[in-house]
Amino acid sequence: MASMASQNTVPSDLYKCVYSFLVDNKFTKAAQQFLKQTKVTQQDENEESLVNIYNFWVK
């Protein structure tokens, strides 16, 4: 999880995580709209999930 500590991040770095979260949790319409607005691609399976990021920082 060391990659999460990068100081050069911008909010759009989370777009793949958000999109994957929406798809994985069956929020199909929201995912389609998010994709339309952001033009993001599906997250690589090796990248941290939004839930893992949340768990790391909140718990």
ChimeraX attribute file (.defattr): number of C-alpha atoms within 10 A of each C-alpha:
attribute: neighborCount
match mode: 1-to-1
recipient: residues
	/A:1	9
	/A:2	5
	/A:3	8
	/A:4	10
	/A:5	8
	/A:6	8
	/A:7	7
	/A:8	6
	/A:9	10
	/A:10	9
	/A:11	6
	/A:12	11
	/A:13	11
	/A:14	16
	/A:15	20
	/A:16	22
	/A:17	23
	/A:18	20
	/A:19	24
	/A:20	22
	/A:21	17
	/A:22	18
	/A:23	16
	/A:24	11
	/A:25	9
	/A:26	11
	/A:27	13
	/A:28	13
	/A:29	11
	/A:30	13
	/A:31	19
	/A:32	15
	/A:33	12
	/A:34	16
	/A:35	16
	/A:36	10
	/A:37	9
	/A:38	13
	/A:39	11
	/A:40	18
	/A:41	12
	/A:42	13
	/A:43	17
	/A:44	11
	/A:45	8
	/A:46	6
	/A:47	12
	/A:48	15
	/A:49	18
	/A:50	18
	/A:51	11
	/A:52	13
	/A:53	14
	/A:54	10
	/A:55	10
	/A:56	11
	/A:57	7
	/A:58	7
	/A:59	5
